[in-house]
Amino acid sequence: MEILYLLIALSVVLVIAVAGILLWAVRSGQYEDMEGPAWRLLADDDGIRQKPEDIDPDQVKPEPPGLTRIKPRPDSSH
């Protein structure tokens, strides 16, 4: 029976913590723009694709060691 007092107290503390986090998120503007990220994803521009011979080797950043980049197949038509 004594454990119920502890569990009730912990649940009240948990509810207060969740409510505080929710109030902080609402007041800090986390829910202001719900559609903006979706439109930004659709409007994302990857830039102009360049031919490998047009790329300046001084402008290319080296890849970190241990990471491999997946290269597209030559016959793919994107």
N, C-alpha and C positions, 0 to 999 in steps of 0.2 A: 504494500500500500504506500510505503514511503517513496518508492520509485516514481509513483505517479506525480507526486509533488515536483520532483526534479524534472520529469518529462514535460509537465505542463509549463513550468518556468522556462525550460529550454525552447519550447515551441513558441511561447510569447516573445522571447528574445529574437528568435528566428523571424517571426512575422514582423516585428519592429524593424529588423535589419533590412528585410526585403522591401518594406514600405519606404524606408529611408533611401534605399538605392533607386527605387522607382521615382520618388519625388526629386531626387538629384538629377536623374536622367531627363525628366520632364522640364525642370527649371533650367537645365543647361542647354536645352534646345535639341536634344537627340531625336525628337520626333517631329521636328518642324517641317522638314522636306522629305516626304516619303516617296515621291515620284522622281526626284532629281537623279539619284544614282541609276535608276533603270534607263532614263533617257540618255545619261552620259555613257552608259554601256553601249547603247545602240549607236550613238554618235561618235564613238571612239574611232579615231583615225590612226592607223598604224604607220602612217607616213607613206612616202613614195617608195615602191619597191625598186631596188637598183639591181643592175646586172653585176655579177661578181667582178667583172673587169672595170666597172665604173667606181668601185669602192676604194677610197683612199686608205692604204694600209696604216697610215699614221692615225687615222680617226677610229680604228677598230679597237675596242677594249678587249684585252685578253680574258679568256674564260678562266674561272677559278679551277684549280686542279681538282680532279675527281668528278667533275661534272661533264657529262657528254650531251651534246645538242643533237636532237633528232632531226635528221635532214630529210626534206621532202623527196619523194620519188621523182625522177626526171619526167615521167609520163603524166604526173598529176596536173590537172588543168584547173587551178584555183583562179 
